Amino acid sequence: MSWFGGWCYDEAVEQRLKEALSSIKKQAITDAGLVPSAVLVPIYYREGQCYILFTQRTDNVKEHKGQISFPGGAYQEGDGTLLDTALRESAEEIGLNPGDVEVLGELDDTITLATNYIVTPFVGLVPWPYKFKVDGWEAGEIIEAPISALMDKASRREETEVIGGKAVTSYFYHYQGRVIWGATARILHQFLELFALAAKG
C-alpha cells in the first residue's frame, strides 16, 4: 500500500514511523486520583498528502466544550484495554469501524491539567475515502488537516508555563483560523516530531 505523499511519500516512511513508535521509551502515567482515558490519532493519505483527523467538541459535553481534540474518551469497565477505549470512542464519535484501523503504535501519556484525565494516545492508519459520520452529541465537526501544514513552523506557537513549580512548554497549532492547544497539542507535537524523523529516513 503506497499511501504517503508530500511529507508522506512512500511505504518506507510508514515502516519507519512504526519503528519510531515502537522504539520510544513511552512515558506512562499512573495516578489513582486521575481518570484513565484514551484517544486515537487517525492519519490517512488523501489527494497526494497525508492528513490527520481531529474533531471539534460540541457544547453538549461536560468538559472541554468546543475544543479541538482527537476522537476518544474515558475508559469504561467493559473496554478491556485503553486501545479498546480509543477505538470504541472513535466508532461512537466519528463512525470509524475498529476493524478499519491499522494501529501503528502508542505515544506518551499526557494529563489534562484542568480536568484530571490521563490520556493514552494511539496512532492509527485509516483508509480514505471513508464515510465518517459525526455523532453530533460529543463531536460536532470533523477537521482534516494536512500534516505538511501542521509541520510548518509558522503554524506553531510555544509558551512556557510554571505548573506545580515546574516549567512546562505549552504548544498552540493554528490551522484555518482554529487553534489546537492543551493535551491535544502536546500529543500532536510528539507525533509530528516522530513523523518528521520517519519522513527524513
Backbone as CSV, one residue per row, in Angstrom:
resi,resn,N_x,N_y,N_z,CA_x,CA_y,CA_z,C_x,C_y,C_z
1,MET,0.854,-1.190,0.000,0.000,0.000,0.000,0.886,1.234,0.000
2,SER,0.775,2.054,-1.032,1.544,3.294,-1.086,0.610,4.450,-0.778
3,TRP,0.733,4.989,0.410,-0.245,5.994,0.819,0.380,7.312,1.210
4,PHE,1.704,7.445,1.144,2.343,8.676,1.566,2.558,9.622,0.398
5,GLY,2.264,10.881,0.600,2.512,11.917,-0.390,2.904,13.195,0.322
6,GLY,3.658,14.061,-0.303,4.132,15.248,0.387,5.091,14.806,1.481
7,TRP,4.712,15.081,2.734,5.524,14.607,3.850,5.452,13.098,3.968
8,CYS,4.456,12.465,3.332,4.297,11.020,3.398,4.483,10.502,1.989
9,TYR,5.665,10.102,1.631,5.897,9.885,0.213,6.111,8.443,-0.207
10,ASP,6.305,7.521,0.705,6.451,6.136,0.271,6.184,5.179,1.427
11,GLU,6.129,3.902,1.083,5.825,2.893,2.092,6.901,2.811,3.168
12,ALA,8.137,3.164,2.792,9.241,3.103,3.753,8.989,4.041,4.929
13,VAL,8.329,5.164,4.679,8.040,6.107,5.757,7.087,5.473,6.765
14,GLU,6.083,4.769,6.241,5.144,4.087,7.132,5.876,3.101,8.035
15,GLN,6.797,2.341,7.468,7.546,1.367,8.254,8.435,2.066,9.270
16,ARG,9.084,3.156,8.856,9.947,3.884,9.797,9.136,4.528,10.907
17,LEU,7.914,4.964,10.587,7.054,5.531,11.619,6.678,4.461,12.643
18,LYS,6.350,3.274,12.161,6.065,2.158,13.075,7.259,1.880,13.976
19,GLU,8.444,1.861,13.366,9.655,1.581,14.132,9.928,2.674,15.160
20,ALA,9.695,3.922,14.758,9.909,5.029,15.687,8.955,4.947,16.872
21,LEU,7.712,4.592,16.588,6.722,4.469,17.658,7.048,3.310,18.600
22,SER,7.555,2.227,18.029,7.858,1.051,18.861,9.142,1.232,19.663
23,SER,10.005,2.162,19.219,11.303,2.310,19.879,11.314,3.362,20.985
24,ILE,10.287,4.212,21.027,10.306,5.253,22.056,10.095,4.631,23.431
25,LYS,10.725,5.223,24.414,10.520,4.796,25.795,9.285,5.521,26.310
26,LYS,8.156,4.878,26.104,6.882,5.512,26.423,6.843,5.963,27.878
27,GLN,6.415,7.196,28.088,6.229,7.716,29.432,4.800,7.439,29.861
28,ALA,4.648,6.419,30.681,3.328,6.049,31.191,3.083,6.773,32.506
29,ILE,1.854,7.196,32.707,1.480,7.891,33.937,0.459,7.040,34.677
30,THR,0.718,6.776,35.928,-0.242,6.059,36.766,-0.514,6.894,38.004
31,ASP,-1.762,7.196,38.224,-2.166,8.004,39.371,-3.610,7.662,39.680
32,ALA,-3.826,7.098,40.851,-5.168,6.652,41.225,-6.150,7.812,41.302
33,GLY,-5.630,9.034,41.426,-6.507,10.185,41.525,-6.929,10.756,40.181
34,LEU,-6.390,10.188,39.098,-6.708,10.678,37.766,-7.519,9.641,36.993
35,VAL,-8.304,10.105,36.040,-9.201,9.235,35.274,-8.491,8.739,34.017
36,PRO,-8.358,7.412,33.839,-7.719,6.905,32.608,-8.613,7.123,31.389
37,SER,-7.989,7.529,30.292,-8.728,7.748,29.049,-7.786,7.474,27.889
38,ALA,-8.324,7.458,26.689,-7.504,7.176,25.505,-8.081,7.891,24.300
39,VAL,-7.187,8.227,23.367,-7.613,8.839,22.103,-6.938,8.123,20.940
40,LEU,-7.536,8.267,19.780,-6.944,7.769,18.544,-6.443,8.965,17.740
41,VAL,-5.214,8.860,17.240,-4.655,9.865,16.327,-4.789,9.281,14.921
42,PRO,-5.878,9.589,14.208,-6.113,8.967,12.898,-5.352,9.698,11.794
43,ILE,-4.614,8.941,10.987,-3.911,9.527,9.848,-4.298,8.758,8.584
44,TYR,-4.276,9.459,7.450,-4.630,8.812,6.190,-4.078,9.614,5.021
45,TYR,-3.962,8.929,3.893,-3.465,9.533,2.654,-4.651,10.018,1.835
46,ARG,-4.589,11.280,1.431,-5.697,11.859,0.672,-5.164,12.850,-0.350
47,GLU,-5.464,12.600,-1.612,-5.181,13.542,-2.689,-3.733,14.041,-2.657
48,GLY,-2.807,13.101,-2.517,-1.396,13.452,-2.595,-0.748,13.909,-1.311
49,GLN,-1.498,13.958,-0.217,-0.927,14.376,1.050,-1.387,13.454,2.170
50,CYS,-0.630,13.473,3.253,-1.024,12.731,4.443,-1.762,13.681,5.375
51,TYR,-2.904,13.250,5.850,-3.769,14.072,6.695,-3.872,13.477,8.098
52,ILE,-4.236,14.341,9.026,-4.527,13.917,10.389,-5.922,14.426,10.728
53,LEU,-6.683,13.629,11.437,-8.082,13.962,11.705,-8.262,14.394,13.159
54,PHE,-9.006,15.480,13.319,-9.412,15.970,14.648,-10.934,16.095,14.667
55,THR,-11.472,16.275,15.855,-12.881,16.612,15.984,-13.006,17.905,16.776
56,GLN,-14.085,18.609,16.537,-14.399,19.755,17.390,-15.536,19.330,18.298
57,ARG,-15.290,19.436,19.604,-16.283,19.010,20.573,-17.433,20.010,20.637
58,THR,-18.607,19.495,20.913,-19.792,20.343,20.991,-19.888,20.995,22.367
59,ASP,-20.914,21.797,22.540,-21.188,22.379,23.853,-22.068,21.464,24.707
60,ASN,-22.415,20.292,24.163,-23.232,19.341,24.927,-22.422,18.635,26.005
61,VAL,-21.117,18.501,25.755,-20.292,17.696,26.657,-20.034,18.455,27.953
62,LYS,-19.723,17.685,28.985,-19.497,18.283,30.307,-18.183,19.043,30.360
63,GLU,-17.173,18.493,29.685,-15.828,19.070,29.773,-15.251,19.296,28.370
64,HIS,-14.305,20.212,28.285,-13.600,20.524,27.030,-14.552,20.991,25.928
65,LYS,-15.555,21.769,26.325,-16.549,22.259,25.368,-15.883,23.056,24.243
66,GLY,-16.249,22.733,22.997,-15.798,23.488,21.848,-14.346,23.303,21.461
67,GLN,-13.611,22.494,22.220,-12.185,22.329,21.928,-11.955,21.373,20.759
68,ILE,-10.805,21.544,20.109,-10.391,20.606,19.070,-9.633,19.473,19.744
69,SER,-9.992,18.253,19.403,-9.399,17.096,20.078,-9.289,15.936,19.095
70,PHE,-8.652,14.876,19.548,-8.694,13.609,18.830,-9.898,12.825,19.328
71,PRO,-10.483,11.956,18.498,-11.592,11.127,18.988,-11.120,10.256,20.148
72,GLY,-11.911,10.221,21.199,-11.523,9.433,22.366,-12.353,9.813,23.570
73,GLY,-12.019,9.213,24.706,-12.772,9.487,25.923,-12.306,8.629,27.075
74,ALA,-13.098,8.625,28.119,-12.732,7.938,29.359,-12.881,6.424,29.223
75,TYR,-12.005,5.714,29.896,-12.058,4.248,29.960,-13.351,3.811,30.640
76,GLN,-13.986,2.786,30.077,-15.163,2.186,30.692,-14.874,0.734,31.046
77,GLU,-15.546,0.233,32.050,-15.256,-1.095,32.588,-15.278,-2.185,31.530
78,GLY,-16.163,-2.082,30.557,-16.261,-3.119,29.541,-15.230,-3.019,28.431
79,ASP,-14.371,-2.020,28.476,-13.428,-1.802,27.374,-12.330,-2.856,27.301
80,GLY,-11.865,-3.316,28.425,-10.768,-4.284,28.411,-9.420,-3.596,28.431
81,THR,-9.093,-2.841,27.384,-7.821,-2.120,27.308,-8.088,-0.677,26.907
82,LEU,-7.068,0.153,27.068,-7.197,1.553,26.654,-7.279,1.679,25.136
83,LEU,-6.657,0.754,24.408,-6.823,0.752,22.955,-8.280,0.515,22.604
84,ASP,-8.924,-0.399,23.317,-10.359,-0.630,23.095,-11.153,0.653,23.349
85,THR,-10.732,1.414,24.364,-11.403,2.684,24.659,-11.297,3.630,23.476
86,ALA,-10.081,3.784,22.956,-9.865,4.702,21.830,-10.680,4.286,20.615
87,LEU,-10.713,2.995,20.328,-11.449,2.507,19.159,-12.957,2.615,19.367
88,ARG,-13.425,2.313,20.565,-14.865,2.427,20.850,-15.325,3.872,20.711
89,GLU,-14.569,4.776,21.304,-14.946,6.184,21.237,-14.896,6.714,19.802
90,SER,-13.924,6.246,19.021,-13.835,6.677,17.622,-15.035,6.179,16.824
91,ALA,-15.486,4.958,17.131,-16.682,4.428,16.470,-17.909,5.258,16.843
92,GLU,-18.000,5.628,18.123,-19.159,6.384,18.582,-19.160,7.815,18.044
93,GLU,-17.998,8.449,18.028,-17.935,9.872,17.708,-17.882,10.156,16.211
94,ILE,-17.146,9.326,15.455,-16.976,9.636,14.026,-17.338,8.471,13.110
95,GLY,-17.924,7.402,13.656,-18.358,6.281,12.820,-17.237,5.468,12.226
96,LEU,-16.078,5.436,12.888,-14.920,4.696,12.383,-14.946,3.267,12.923
97,ASN,-15.078,2.300,12.017,-15.120,0.889,12.402,-13.748,0.464,12.933
98,PRO,-13.677,-0.106,14.136,-12.383,-0.534,14.683,-11.602,-1.449,13.751
99,GLY,-12.305,-2.272,12.979,-11.643,-3.182,12.058,-10.971,-2.489,10.887
100,ASP,-11.285,-1.210,10.682,-10.693,-0.451,9.583,-9.433,0.299,10.005
101,VAL,-9.036,0.162,11.267,-7.891,0.904,11.798,-6.673,-0.008,11.887
102,GLU,-5.563,0.416,11.290,-4.292,-0.274,11.460,-3.503,0.501,12.523
103,VAL,-3.402,-0.065,13.711,-2.725,0.626,14.807,-1.214,0.574,14.573
104,LEU,-0.593,1.758,14.504,0.840,1.848,14.229,1.679,1.919,15.492
105,GLY,1.082,2.369,16.579,1.850,2.464,17.814,1.189,3.382,18.819
106,GLU,1.940,3.700,19.847,1.421,4.418,21.006,2.374,5.562,21.354
107,LEU,1.812,6.675,21.793,2.598,7.824,22.215,2.596,7.939,23.738
108,ASP,3.337,8.922,24.244,3.413,9.126,25.691,2.055,9.500,26.272
109,ASP,1.813,9.061,27.486,0.638,9.534,28.211,0.799,11.016,28.502
110,THR,-0.326,11.711,28.575,-0.315,13.111,28.987,-1.507,13.355,29.896
111,ILE,-1.500,14.465,30.583,-2.556,14.782,31.547,-3.297,16.031,31.091
112,THR,-4.617,16.005,31.228,-5.389,17.228,31.021,-5.336,17.993,32.339
113,LEU,-4.700,19.141,32.305,-4.364,19.827,33.548,-5.594,20.313,34.313
114,ALA,-6.629,20.708,33.599,-7.799,21.277,34.269,-8.812,20.217,34.704
115,THR,-8.817,19.075,34.011,-9.886,18.097,34.255,-9.397,16.744,34.759
116,ASN,-8.090,16.596,34.974,-7.536,15.422,35.669,-7.776,14.087,34.973
117,TYR,-7.546,14.059,33.667,-7.547,12.806,32.915,-6.113,12.427,32.548
118,ILE,-5.817,11.142,32.576,-4.605,10.620,31.952,-5.004,10.182,30.553
119,VAL,-4.368,10.736,29.539,-4.732,10.429,28.158,-3.642,9.565,27.528
120,THR,-4.030,8.383,27.058,-3.116,7.496,26.342,-3.445,7.572,24.852
121,PRO,-2.513,8.054,24.014,-2.792,8.203,22.587,-2.276,7.017,21.755
122,PHE,-3.092,6.590,20.815,-2.720,5.547,19.857,-2.768,6.136,18.456
123,VAL,-1.756,5.826,17.655,-1.713,6.304,16.271,-2.270,5.215,15.367
124,GLY,-3.223,5.572,14.518,-3.846,4.575,13.653,-3.966,5.056,12.216
125,LEU,-3.643,4.176,11.291,-3.816,4.444,9.869,-5.216,4.005,9.459
126,VAL,-5.936,4.895,8.782,-7.293,4.563,8.341,-7.385,4.750,6.833
127,PRO,-8.287,4.028,6.168,-8.419,4.152,4.708,-9.107,5.456,4.324
128,TRP,-8.886,5.855,3.083,-9.581,7.018,2.534,-9.858,6.757,1.057
129,PRO,-11.009,7.126,0.522,-12.091,7.842,1.205,-12.812,6.973,2.232
130,TYR,-13.399,7.650,3.211,-14.094,6.933,4.283,-15.340,7.729,4.656
131,LYS,-16.424,7.023,4.887,-17.683,7.681,5.238,-17.741,7.916,6.744
132,PHE,-16.962,8.915,7.194,-17.042,9.292,8.601,-18.424,9.870,8.894
133,LYS,-18.869,9.678,10.118,-20.177,10.215,10.500,-20.093,10.731,11.930
134,VAL,-20.130,12.043,12.077,-20.055,12.614,13.425,-21.358,12.355,14.167
135,ASP,-21.227,12.090,15.457,-22.418,11.743,16.232,-23.263,12.963,16.564
136,GLY,-22.669,14.162,16.525,-23.440,15.373,16.770,-23.654,15.692,18.232
137,TRP,-23.356,14.748,19.101,-23.530,14.992,20.541,-22.196,15.350,21.193
138,GLU,-21.205,14.465,21.034,-19.869,14.772,21.550,-19.034,15.503,20.500
139,ALA,-19.026,14.967,19.302,-18.273,15.567,18.200,-19.238,16.307,17.281
140,GLY,-18.957,17.584,17.060,-19.841,18.360,16.204,-19.339,18.495,14.789
141,GLU,-18.027,18.304,14.617,-17.428,18.525,13.297,-16.124,17.754,13.198
142,ILE,-15.819,17.282,11.991,-14.521,16.671,11.710,-13.630,17.707,11.047
143,ILE,-12.385,17.785,11.502,-11.400,18.696,10.931,-10.276,17.857,10.348
144,GLU,-10.032,18.009,9.047,-8.988,17.258,8.356,-7.859,18.218,8.010
145,ALA,-6.689,17.996,8.584,-5.570,18.910,8.385,-4.398,18.184,7.744
146,PRO,-3.816,18.735,6.678,-2.616,18.125,6.101,-1.467,18.196,7.106
147,ILE,-0.736,17.109,7.247,0.392,17.107,8.172,1.411,18.171,7.763
148,SER,1.579,18.384,6.461,2.539,19.390,5.994,2.198,20.778,6.536
149,ALA,0.906,21.104,6.641,0.504,22.414,7.160,0.831,22.538,8.639
150,LEU,0.627,21.475,9.378,0.894,21.498,10.815,2.383,21.513,11.113
151,MET,3.185,20.985,10.185,4.627,20.966,10.384,5.283,22.278,9.991
152,ASP,4.535,23.161,9.368,5.045,24.487,9.039,5.267,25.241,10.356
153,LYS,6.486,25.684,10.590,6.813,26.343,11.855,5.961,27.578,12.099
154,ALA,5.486,28.191,11.028,4.656,29.391,11.173,3.307,29.083,11.815
155,SER,2.924,27.798,11.794,1.624,27.426,12.359,1.691,27.160,13.858
156,ARG,2.917,27.130,14.427,3.076,26.721,15.829,3.573,27.874,16.692
157,ARG,3.007,27.945,17.885,3.459,28.905,18.885,3.710,28.147,20.179
158,GLU,4.720,28.562,20.927,5.058,27.906,22.186,5.046,28.921,23.320
159,GLU,4.621,28.453,24.486,4.669,29.260,25.693,5.187,28.394,26.831
160,THR,5.852,29.021,27.777,6.325,28.301,28.958,5.476,28.700,30.153
161,GLU,4.900,27.698,30.809,4.096,27.926,31.997,4.749,27.219,33.182
162,VAL,4.525,27.739,34.365,5.006,27.084,35.573,3.822,26.403,36.235
163,ILE,3.873,25.072,36.264,2.778,24.274,36.833,3.363,23.369,37.913
164,GLY,2.857,23.518,39.104,3.374,22.714,40.216,4.847,22.953,40.475
165,GLY,5.291,24.193,40.216,6.682,24.531,40.446,7.629,24.124,39.332
166,LYS,7.088,23.535,38.252,7.924,23.096,37.126,7.569,23.871,35.860
167,ALA,8.603,24.160,35.077,8.387,24.842,33.803,7.873,23.843,32.779
168,VAL,6.750,24.134,32.160,6.122,23.242,31.182,5.901,24.017,29.880
169,THR,6.266,23.402,28.755,6.049,24.033,27.457,4.648,23.712,26.943
170,SER,3.923,24.745,26.614,2.598,24.581,26.020,2.688,24.918,24.534
171,TYR,1.969,24.136,23.715,2.008,24.313,22.267,0.640,24.774,21.761
172,PHE,0.683,25.583,20.713,-0.537,26.063,20.075,-0.338,25.946,18.567
173,TYR,-1.174,25.153,17.925,-1.103,24.963,16.471,-2.289,25.675,15.824
174,HIS,-1.995,26.495,14.820,-3.029,27.268,14.148,-3.278,26.670,12.759
175,TYR,-4.554,26.418,12.478,-4.913,25.874,11.171,-6.276,26.418,10.765
176,GLN,-6.302,27.162,9.677,-7.532,27.723,9.103,-8.393,28.419,10.158
177,GLY,-7.745,29.273,10.932,-8.461,30.065,11.917,-8.791,29.343,13.201
178,ARG,-8.374,28.088,13.328,-8.629,27.314,14.544,-7.326,27.144,15.313
179,VAL,-7.469,26.916,16.614,-6.294,26.730,17.449,-6.398,25.384,18.170
180,ILE,-5.349,24.587,18.007,-5.238,23.296,18.697,-4.306,23.519,19.882
181,TRP,-4.773,23.238,21.088,-3.979,23.533,22.268,-4.211,22.455,23.334
182,GLY,-3.585,22.635,24.480,-3.783,21.712,25.595,-3.167,20.343,25.344
183,ALA,-3.814,19.315,25.903,-3.308,17.942,25.780,-3.244,17.506,24.326
184,THR,-4.210,17.934,23.512,-4.214,17.567,22.091,-2.968,18.103,21.401
185,ALA,-2.586,19.330,21.709,-1.394,19.920,21.094,-0.123,19.221,21.562
186,ARG,-0.072,18.790,22.818,1.111,18.067,23.296,1.244,16.721,22.595
187,ILE,0.123,16.035,22.411,0.130,14.761,21.680,0.553,15.001,20.234
188,LEU,-0.029,16.024,19.617,0.288,16.345,18.228,1.767,16.672,18.076
189,HIS,2.319,17.421,19.007,3.731,17.808,18.934,4.635,16.581,18.923
190,GLN,4.383,15.634,19.811,5.217,14.429,19.831,5.062,13.639,18.536
191,PHE,3.829,13.519,18.046,3.613,12.779,16.807,4.359,13.430,15.639
192,LEU,4.269,14.751,15.515,4.906,15.437,14.397,6.429,15.298,14.455
193,GLU,6.991,15.305,15.646,8.441,15.107,15.766,8.834,13.719,15.269
194,LEU,8.088,12.700,15.653,8.381,11.341,15.188,8.153,11.227,13.687
195,PHE,7.098,11.861,13.204,6.782,11.788,11.783,7.888,12.425,10.942
196,ALA,8.410,13.566,11.424,9.474,14.249,10.685,10.715,13.360,10.589
197,LEU,11.045,12.658,11.649,12.182,11.759,11.640,11.958,10.616,10.652
198,ALA,10.733,10.063,10.652,10.417,8.959,9.744,10.470,9.421,8.292
199,ALA,10.006,10.641,8.034,9.963,11.147,6.659,11.370,11.410,6.128
200,LYS,12.270,11.827,7.021,13.639,12.107,6.599,14.443,10.835,6.397
201,GLY,14.023,9.742,7.068,14.738,8.477,6.966,15.959,8.472,7.854
